[in-house]
């Protein structure tokens, strides 16, 4: 079978991480009335212009904030602030919506005393409706100066149909300097690469040069956020962003720095934890599904196979019903389009092997059902084609998903 290379390093739990910020960062959130009750405008402020990198949706209809980011972020490569609203995506709103996104950027820049191109702007929520700009601008005007440290308020302010805040953190030591990576995310429905209906904001006080940060972050996004699927629908608003203040001290980490791999791995682990939390909080979900593929021809083949299984409606409903219907998993592999040896496949639910050597394995039905009964379900696929491996995350498909999305605008 394939060699298993994937590692998993424990990260700081969401309960603790949501109260943490690296050196030099501030955050908060308020309720301005876009949503009925919960906070709906959030912000992040950096004491210094932070080296930054971003990845955006590949949807052909990018929302106004994505257009603004593509036009302005490249002018500096550094960010001093982030302004986000939830409850309204400001997507497919024409020139007026674009003007609103620019207005958000300018207003927040003026509030914190920086240039507009140093501010990232993001929106999430209902598509096709103009933002209530008077309310949004009132929220921006209420941002405390000097800013506060209330990351939990920020984490809440970016949510839409999410049922819980999403945060993760990991401490990193580089050249004797103690650093911290903290991430916040939202995402529950319309989740599918590239990326997903998700926003993710990762912050670190480590010093990292722009090229190294971009390289590490894009690789982390590729292996985490781009392997999450709740319902196969790619959003108009997806954005993942990382900011490095450098206030932990020390020389900047470069791509050939001895600590680069340590930093990149920590960034991956925080991104991975956020991706898992997004998948597990899929709309109407009762279970997180993790599909790990080993021994594929290459990483791309492994990713294609893992995504085919995690996105199959038949697999998702079988997991919901706790039915060890391995035939649905094998069929999903077969339809994936990836090249592999069908005779060299083994499938396990948890630790229970249910398929091997081209046929059903002799397995205990009760044990297999038990492997599907928990909050997290692990499906492992092992092949004999090479060393390629990938993990994808999704969730079960329930009546709750249908209800939420049938009534989303009402």
C-alpha positions as CSV (number, residue, x, y, z in Angstrom):
1,X,0.0,0.0,0.0
2,X,1.0,3.7,-0.3
3,X,3.5,5.3,2.1
4,X,1.7,7.6,4.5
5,X,3.4,11.0,4.8
6,X,0.7,13.2,6.2
7,X,1.4,14.7,9.6
8,X,-1.0,16.1,12.2
9,X,0.3,18.5,14.9
10,X,-2.2,19.5,17.6
11,X,-3.3,23.2,17.4
12,X,-4.7,25.4,20.1
13,X,-8.5,24.7,20.3
14,X,-11.1,27.1,19.0
15,X,-12.3,27.9,22.5
16,X,-8.8,29.2,23.4
17,X,-7.7,30.5,20.0
18,X,-10.7,32.8,19.6
19,X,-9.5,34.8,22.5
20,X,-5.9,35.2,21.1
21,X,-4.1,37.6,18.9
22,X,-0.5,37.8,17.9
23,X,1.6,40.8,18.8
24,X,0.6,44.0,17.0
25,X,-2.9,43.0,16.1
26,X,-6.3,44.3,17.2
27,X,-9.7,43.1,16.3
28,X,-13.4,43.6,17.1
29,X,-16.9,43.6,15.8
30,X,-20.3,45.3,16.1
31,X,-23.9,44.8,15.2
32,X,-25.1,47.5,12.7
33,X,-28.4,45.9,11.5
34,X,-27.5,44.0,8.4
35,X,-28.4,40.9,10.3
36,X,-31.2,40.8,12.8
37,X,-29.2,40.2,16.0
38,X,-25.6,39.0,15.7
39,X,-22.6,41.2,15.0
40,X,-22.2,41.9,11.3
41,X,-19.3,44.2,10.8
42,X,-15.8,43.2,12.0
43,X,-12.3,44.6,11.7
44,X,-8.6,43.8,12.1
45,X,-6.0,46.4,12.7
46,X,-2.2,45.9,12.5
47,X,0.1,48.3,14.4
48,X,2.5,48.2,11.5
49,X,2.0,47.6,7.8
50,X,2.0,43.8,7.7
51,X,3.5,41.7,5.0
52,X,0.5,39.9,3.5
53,X,-0.7,37.4,0.9
54,X,-4.2,36.6,-0.4
55,X,-6.0,34.0,-2.4
56,X,-9.4,34.6,-4.0
57,X,-12.4,32.8,-5.5
58,X,-12.1,31.6,-9.0
59,X,-15.8,32.1,-9.7
60,X,-16.4,34.0,-13.0
61,X,-18.7,36.4,-11.1
62,X,-16.4,37.8,-8.3
63,X,-18.2,39.9,-5.7
64,X,-17.3,43.6,-5.5
65,X,-14.9,43.3,-2.6
66,X,-12.9,40.7,-4.6
67,X,-12.6,43.1,-7.5
68,X,-11.4,45.8,-5.1
69,X,-8.8,43.5,-3.6
70,X,-7.5,42.5,-7.0
71,X,-7.2,46.1,-8.0
72,X,-5.7,47.6,-4.8
73,X,-3.8,44.9,-2.8
74,X,-1.1,44.5,-5.3
75,X,-0.1,48.1,-5.0
76,X,1.6,47.5,-1.7
77,X,1.8,43.9,-0.7
78,X,1.2,45.0,2.9
79,X,-1.9,45.5,4.9
80,X,-2.7,47.6,8.0
81,X,-6.4,46.6,8.3
82,X,-9.3,44.4,7.3
83,X,-12.9,45.4,7.2
84,X,-15.6,42.7,6.8
85,X,-19.4,42.7,6.8
86,X,-21.6,39.6,7.0
87,X,-25.3,39.2,6.0
88,X,-24.8,40.7,2.6
89,X,-22.3,39.5,0.0
90,X,-22.3,42.7,-2.1
91,X,-22.1,40.4,-5.1
92,X,-23.8,40.9,-8.5
93,X,-24.6,44.4,-7.5
94,X,-23.1,46.2,-10.5
95,X,-21.2,49.5,-10.4
96,X,-23.1,50.7,-7.4
97,X,-21.9,47.7,-5.4
98,X,-18.3,48.3,-6.5
99,X,-18.6,51.8,-5.3
100,X,-19.9,50.6,-2.0
101,X,-16.9,48.3,-1.6
102,X,-14.5,51.1,-2.3
103,X,-16.4,53.3,0.1
104,X,-16.0,50.7,2.9
105,X,-12.2,50.5,2.1
106,X,-11.8,54.3,2.1
107,X,-13.8,54.8,5.3
108,X,-11.9,52.2,7.3
109,X,-8.6,53.5,6.0
110,X,-9.5,57.0,7.1
111,X,-10.7,55.7,10.5
112,X,-7.4,53.9,11.3
113,X,-5.2,56.5,9.5
114,X,-3.7,54.5,6.6
115,X,-3.9,54.5,2.8
116,X,-6.9,52.7,1.2
117,X,-4.7,50.2,-0.5
118,X,-3.5,49.0,2.9
119,X,-7.0,47.9,3.8
120,X,-8.6,44.5,2.8
121,X,-12.3,44.5,2.3
122,X,-14.6,41.5,2.4
123,X,-18.3,40.7,2.4
124,X,-20.4,37.6,2.9
125,X,-24.1,36.8,2.8
126,X,-27.0,37.2,0.5
127,X,-26.2,37.8,-3.2
128,X,-27.7,40.5,-5.4
129,X,-28.8,43.0,-2.7
130,X,-27.2,46.4,-2.1
131,X,-25.4,46.9,1.2
132,X,-27.2,49.3,3.6
133,X,-24.2,51.6,3.5
134,X,-25.4,54.1,6.1
135,X,-25.4,51.2,8.6
136,X,-22.1,49.8,7.4
137,X,-20.4,53.2,7.6
138,X,-21.8,53.9,11.0
139,X,-20.2,50.6,12.2
140,X,-16.9,51.7,10.7
141,X,-17.2,55.1,12.4
142,X,-17.7,53.2,15.7
143,X,-14.4,51.4,15.5
144,X,-12.5,52.4,18.6
145,X,-9.3,54.4,18.1
146,X,-7.0,53.3,19.5
147,X,-8.4,49.9,18.5
148,X,-9.4,47.2,21.0
149,X,-8.5,43.5,21.3
150,X,-11.8,41.6,21.1
151,X,-11.0,38.7,18.6
152,X,-14.1,36.8,19.7
153,X,-16.3,39.7,18.5
154,X,-14.5,39.7,15.2
155,X,-15.0,35.9,14.8
156,X,-18.7,36.3,15.4
157,X,-19.1,39.3,13.1
158,X,-18.0,37.3,10.0
159,X,-20.5,34.5,10.4
160,X,-23.5,33.8,8.3
161,X,-25.3,30.5,8.6
162,X,-22.4,29.1,10.7
163,X,-23.5,27.7,14.0
164,X,-20.2,28.4,15.8
165,X,-17.1,30.6,15.6
166,X,-14.1,29.1,13.9
167,X,-10.6,29.7,15.2
168,X,-7.3,27.9,15.6
169,X,-3.8,28.9,16.7
170,X,-0.3,27.5,17.0
171,X,2.8,28.7,18.7
172,X,6.1,28.7,16.7
173,X,9.6,29.3,17.8
174,X,12.1,30.7,15.2
175,X,15.7,31.6,16.1
176,X,14.7,31.7,19.8
177,X,11.8,34.1,19.1
178,X,8.4,33.0,20.3
179,X,5.8,33.6,17.6
180,X,2.1,32.8,17.2
181,X,-0.2,32.1,14.3
182,X,-3.9,32.7,14.9
183,X,-6.6,32.1,12.3
184,X,-10.3,32.9,12.1
185,X,-12.7,31.7,9.4
186,X,-16.4,31.5,8.4
187,X,-18.0,29.0,6.1
188,X,-21.0,26.7,6.2
189,X,-22.8,26.5,2.8
190,X,-22.0,27.1,-0.8
191,X,-18.7,25.4,0.0
192,X,-16.5,24.0,-2.8
193,X,-13.1,24.9,-4.2
194,X,-11.8,26.9,-5.6
195,X,-12.1,28.0,-2.7
196,X,-15.4,27.7,-0.9
197,X,-18.0,30.2,0.5
198,X,-15.5,31.0,3.1
199,X,-13.5,33.8,4.5
200,X,-10.3,33.0,6.4
201,X,-7.9,35.5,8.1
202,X,-4.6,34.2,9.5
203,X,-2.4,36.5,11.6
204,X,1.2,36.0,12.8
205,X,3.7,38.1,14.6
206,X,6.6,36.2,13.0
207,X,8.8,38.1,10.5
208,X,8.3,36.6,7.1
209,X,9.4,38.0,3.7
210,X,6.7,38.4,1.1
211,X,7.9,35.7,-1.3
212,X,8.1,33.1,1.5
213,X,4.8,34.1,3.0
214,X,3.1,33.9,-0.4
215,X,4.6,30.5,-1.2
216,X,3.8,29.0,2.2
217,X,0.2,30.3,2.2
218,X,-0.7,29.3,-1.3
219,X,0.6,25.8,-0.5
220,X,-1.4,25.7,2.7
221,X,-4.6,26.9,0.9
222,X,-4.1,24.3,-1.8
223,X,-3.9,21.5,0.7
224,X,-6.6,22.6,3.0
225,X,-9.3,25.2,2.0
226,X,-9.2,23.9,-1.6
227,X,-10.0,20.4,-0.4
228,X,-13.2,21.3,1.5
229,X,-16.7,20.7,0.0
230,X,-20.1,20.9,1.6
231,X,-22.3,21.1,-1.5
232,X,-20.0,21.6,-4.6
233,X,-21.0,25.2,-5.1
234,X,-18.2,27.7,-5.4
235,X,-19.0,31.1,-4.0
236,X,-18.5,34.6,-5.4
237,X,-16.9,36.0,-2.3
238,X,-14.2,33.6,-1.1
239,X,-11.0,35.0,0.2
240,X,-8.2,33.7,2.4
241,X,-5.7,36.2,3.8
242,X,-2.6,36.1,5.9
243,X,-0.8,39.0,7.6
244,X,2.6,38.9,9.3
245,X,3.5,41.9,11.6
246,X,7.0,40.7,12.3
247,X,6.8,42.1,15.9
248,X,8.0,38.9,17.4
249,X,11.4,40.0,16.2
250,X,14.3,38.4,14.4
251,X,15.3,38.3,10.8
252,X,12.6,37.7,8.2
253,X,12.0,34.0,7.3
254,X,12.9,33.5,3.6
255,X,12.2,30.4,1.5
256,X,15.7,29.2,2.1
257,X,15.7,30.0,5.9
258,X,16.3,26.9,8.1
259,X,13.0,27.7,9.8
260,X,10.9,28.0,6.6
261,X,9.6,24.5,6.8
262,X,8.7,24.9,10.5
263,X,6.7,28.0,9.7
264,X,5.1,26.6,6.6
265,X,4.0,23.5,8.6
266,X,2.5,25.6,11.3
267,X,0.6,27.7,8.8
268,X,-0.7,24.5,7.2
269,X,-1.8,23.1,10.5
270,X,-3.8,26.2,11.4
271,X,-5.3,26.3,7.9
272,X,-6.1,22.6,8.2
273,X,-7.9,23.1,11.5
274,X,-10.0,25.9,10.1
275,X,-10.8,23.8,7.0
276,X,-12.0,21.0,9.1
277,X,-14.2,23.3,11.2
278,X,-15.8,24.7,8.1
279,X,-16.6,21.2,6.8
280,X,-17.9,20.0,10.1
281,X,-20.2,23.0,10.4
282,X,-21.7,22.5,6.9
283,X,-25.3,23.6,6.7
284,X,-27.5,21.1,8.4
285,X,-24.5,18.8,9.0
286,X,-24.4,16.3,11.8
287,X,-21.0,14.7,10.9
288,X,-17.6,15.8,9.6
289,X,-16.3,13.5,6.9
290,X,-12.6,13.1,6.3
291,X,-11.4,11.2,3.2
292,X,-7.7,10.3,3.1
293,X,-6.2,8.7,0.0
294,X,-2.8,7.1,0.0
295,X,-0.7,5.3,-2.6
296,X,-2.1,7.2,-5.6
297,X,-0.1,7.9,-8.8
298,X,0.6,11.4,-7.6
299,X,-0.9,14.1,-5.3
300,X,-3.3,15.4,-8.0
301,X,-4.7,11.9,-8.5
302,X,-5.1,11.5,-4.8
303,X,-6.9,14.8,-4.5
304,X,-9.2,14.0,-7.4
305,X,-10.1,10.7,-5.8
306,X,-10.6,12.1,-2.3
307,X,-12.8,14.9,-3.6
308,X,-14.9,12.5,-5.6
309,X,-15.8,10.5,-2.5
310,X,-16.3,13.5,-0.1
311,X,-18.6,15.2,-2.7
312,X,-20.8,12.2,-3.6
313,X,-24.4,12.8,-2.5
314,X,-24.8,9.0,-2.1
315,X,-21.8,8.7,0.2
316,X,-22.9,11.8,2.2
317,X,-26.4,10.4,2.7
318,X,-25.1,7.0,3.6
319,X,-22.9,8.6,6.3
320,X,-25.9,10.5,7.6
321,X,-27.8,7.3,7.8
322,X,-24.8,5.5,9.3
323,X,-25.1,2.9,6.6
324,X,-21.7,1.2,5.7
325,X,-22.6,1.1,2.0
326,X,-19.0,0.8,0.7
327,X,-20.3,0.3,-2.9
328,X,-21.0,4.1,-3.0
329,X,-17.5,4.9,-2.0
330,X,-16.0,2.6,-4.6
331,X,-18.4,3.9,-7.3
332,X,-17.3,7.4,-6.5
333,X,-13.7,6.5,-7.0
334,X,-14.5,4.9,-10.3
335,X,-16.3,7.9,-11.7
336,X,-13.6,10.4,-10.5
337,X,-11.6,10.4,-13.8
338,X,-8.3,9.8,-12.0
339,X,-6.1,7.0,-13.3
340,X,-5.6,4.2,-10.8
341,X,-5.4,0.4,-10.6
342,X,-8.9,-0.8,-9.6
343,X,-7.5,-4.1,-8.4
344,X,-5.2,-2.4,-5.9
345,X,-7.8,-0.6,-3.8
346,X,-8.6,-1.0,-0.2
347,X,-11.3,1.0,1.6
348,X,-11.8,1.4,5.4
349,X,-14.4,3.0,7.5
350,X,-12.5,4.0,10.6
351,X,-10.4,0.9,11.3
352,X,-12.8,-1.4,9.6
353,X,-11.7,-2.6,6.1
354,X,-14.9,-3.0,4.0
355,X,-13.5,-3.4,0.5
356,X,-10.3,-5.1,-0.8
357,X,-9.0,-7.0,-3.8
358,X,-12.0,-6.0,-5.9
359,X,-14.7,-7.2,-3.7
360,X,-16.3,-6.8,-0.3
361,X,-14.1,-7.6,2.6
362,X,-15.3,-9.9,5.4
363,X,-16.2,-7.3,8.0
364,X,-18.4,-7.0,11.1
365,X,-21.5,-5.0,10.0
366,X,-22.0,-3.6,13.5
367,X,-18.4,-2.4,13.8
368,X,-18.6,-0.7,10.4
369,X,-21.8,1.0,11.5
370,X,-20.2,2.1,14.7
371,X,-17.4,3.7,12.7
372,X,-20.1,6.0,11.1
373,X,-21.9,6.8,14.4
374,X,-19.6,9.5,15.8
375,X,-19.4,13.2,15.1
376,X,-16.3,12.6,12.9
377,X,-16.2,9.9,10.2
378,X,-12.9,8.8,8.7
379,X,-12.8,7.1,5.3
380,X,-9.4,5.8,4.1
381,X,-8.6,4.7,0.6
382,X,-5.3,2.9,-0.1
383,X,-4.0,2.2,-3.5
384,X,-0.8,0.6,-5.0
385,X,0.0,3.2,-7.8
386,X,2.6,5.4,-6.1
387,X,3.3,7.8,-3.2
388,X,0.6,10.4,-4.0
389,X,-1.7,11.3,-1.0
390,X,-4.3,13.9,-0.2
391,X,-7.0,14.5,2.4
392,X,-10.4,16.1,1.7
393,X,-13.1,17.2,4.1
394,X,-16.9,17.4,3.8
395,X,-20.0,16.6,5.8
396,X,-23.1,14.5,5.6
397,X,-26.2,15.6,3.6
398,X,-29.3,16.0,5.7
399,X,-32.8,17.4,5.6
400,X,-31.4,20.4,7.5
401,X,-29.4,21.4,4.4
402,X,-32.5,21.5,2.3
403,X,-34.5,23.5,4.8
404,X,-31.7,26.1,5.3
405,X,-31.2,26.7,1.6
406,X,-34.9,26.5,0.7
407,X,-35.6,29.4,3.1
408,X,-32.2,31.3,2.9
409,X,-33.7,34.6,1.7
410,X,-36.8,34.3,3.9
